[in-house]
Amino acid sequence: MINVHFIAAKDNVIEDVATLRKIRGIIREQNHIILDDWIEHAFDLRVKNKGSGQSTDWVSIYKNNLENIAKADVVVAETSYNTFGVGYQIAVAAQQKKPILLLRHENTQTDVFAAGIVDNWIKSVQYTDETLASILKEFLDENDIGVKDMRFNFFIDRHIYNYLRWAAMKTGKTKAEVLRDLVQREIENKEP
């Protein structure tokens, strides 16, 4: 199960609501979590407030989006419409090295900036209604870390190494198992 931060141009939600709902549905069908299901709320606001001049609480929306990017395992962005807000969120997610899928409908003009990005974390794809599900499934499957063990390297000093060696010998576990147990205990102690 993956935590997904899904972003799109909220200004175009009325015109694009069917596509946004379809993307949301595909993500949910694969049993992944959308951190903020903003589509219906944004659609209702646009329909009700069309031309009313009612202000929006952009500060809380900004904070919520940044929090969701930090919590997300991946970011999926519908980028058929160029907006500063979507671009900013993509940049923040890229800075945090989140895997990002940039979706752009094939009937829209290619975004030169997005098409020119060369980054291992960012995948830019044009889609059709027929290819959307397979593109999303492939991206989410390749980033589903829940189905595979992750490996990483880090540097430790002599003191930590000696402790790990001692703890491994005492418990009969590997040093990696000792570390995993320590991290798991820390996570459990921090959870509310």
N, C-alpha and C positions, 0 to 999 in steps of 0.2 A: 504494500500500500504506500503510495507516494503522496506527499503534501504538495499541491500544485497552487502556485500563485498565477491566476489567469487575468491577463490585462488586455484591454482594447480601448479604442477611442469611444469614450462615453458620449461625446457630442453626436456621434453617428448611431447611437443605440436604436433609435426609432427605425432607421433604414436597414440596420443590420441585425435586428433582434433575432431573426430566424437562424442566422448563421451562428451567432453567439450562443443561443440555446442549444444548437446542434453540437458545438464544441463542448459545452458543459455536459451535455448528455453522454457524449462519447467518453469523456474523462470519467464520469460517474459509472458508466456501464463496465468499465475496467476496474471498478472498486477502488478508485483513488479519491482523495479528498481535495475539494476546492476550498482554500482557506477563507475566502470571502466571496460568497455568492451574491454579487452586487448587481447582476443583470436585471432582475425584475424590479428592484428598487430604483435603479437608474432609469429604466424604461418608464415606470410610473411617474417619476419626477419629471422626465422630459415631456410626457404627454400632458400631465396636469399643469406644469409650469410653463408650457410653451408660450413665450411672449409675456409672461406675467412679471418678469424681472425679479422674481423671488431669489434671494441669495442662497448660496450653498456653503456649508461649513467645510471649506477647503483645508483648514488646518487639521481637523480630525481625519479627513480622508487621506491627506498626505501622511500623517503619523501611522494610520492603519496600514497603508500600502507599504511603508518602510518596515513595519513590524512583520507583515506577512512575507515580504521578501526574505527577511532574516529567518523566518520559520520554515520557508519553503524548501523542498528538496529540488524542485525544478520550477521554471517559469515558462508559461506558454503565453505568447503575445500574438494577437491578431493585429497585423500591421498594414492592412489594406488602406488605412487612412493615416496620413502622417500627422502626429500630434506631439507636442512637447512632452506632455505627461507620460505617454507611453515610452517615448525615447528616453526620458529621464529614468523611469523605472527599469528599463532594459540596461542602462548604463550602471545603475546601482547594483543590479543583479550580477552583471558581468564583473564588476569590481569584487563582489563576494564569491566569484567563481561558481555561480550556480549554473547548471545546464539550462540553456535557453533555447526554445523553439520559436522562431519567428515565422508566422504563417502569413501568407499574402495571397489573396485570391488571384487566380491567373488572369482574370479580366481587368485587373488594376495595373497601372503603370508600375514598372519595377522600381523599387527604391534603390537608387545607386549606392547610398550609404550602407544599407543593410546587406545588399548583394555583395558589397566589397569587403565585408568583415571577414577576416581570417583569424579565427579563434577556435580553439578546441572546445570551448564551452558553448559556442553559439552555432546553431544550425538554422539556416534560412531556406525556406521551402515555399514554392508556389503550389497551391492546391486547387482542386475542383471539388464539387460536391461529392463526386464519386471517389476521389482519392483521400479526402480528409480523414476518414476513420483509420485507414491503414497508416497514414503518416503519423497521426497521433499515437496509435498503438505501438508503432516501431520506436518512436522517441521515448515513450513512457516505459516500454519494456527494457530498452537499453540503459535506462537510468533507474531501474527498480533495484536499489541496493539491498532490499529486504530479501531477495532471493539468492544473494551471494555474499560471501565473506569479503570484507574490505581489508586491504593491506595498506599500511603506511609506515614510513620510517621516521624516526626522530632521534635526536642526539641526547645522551645522558652523561652525567659526570660519573666519576669513579664511585662516589658515595652511593648513588642510586643503583649503579650496576652491582655493587657489593650486596646491597639489600636484596635486589631481585634474585641474585644467585643464592643467597642464604634462604630466602623465602621459598624458592623453587626446590631446593634440597630438602627443606623442612616439610613441605606439603606434598612433595612428589609430583608437582605440576611443572609445566614449562614456565619460563619467565613471561611469555606472552599470556599464558593463562592467569598467572598472578596479577599481571597488569589489568587484564580484562575484569577480574574479580574486584580489584580496587576501584576501577572506573564505575562498574555496575553498582557497587556499594555507595559511591559518591552520588550517583544519579538518584538512587533510591532515597538517600538522605535529603536531597534537595527538592524532591517532588512534593507538592502540597497534599 
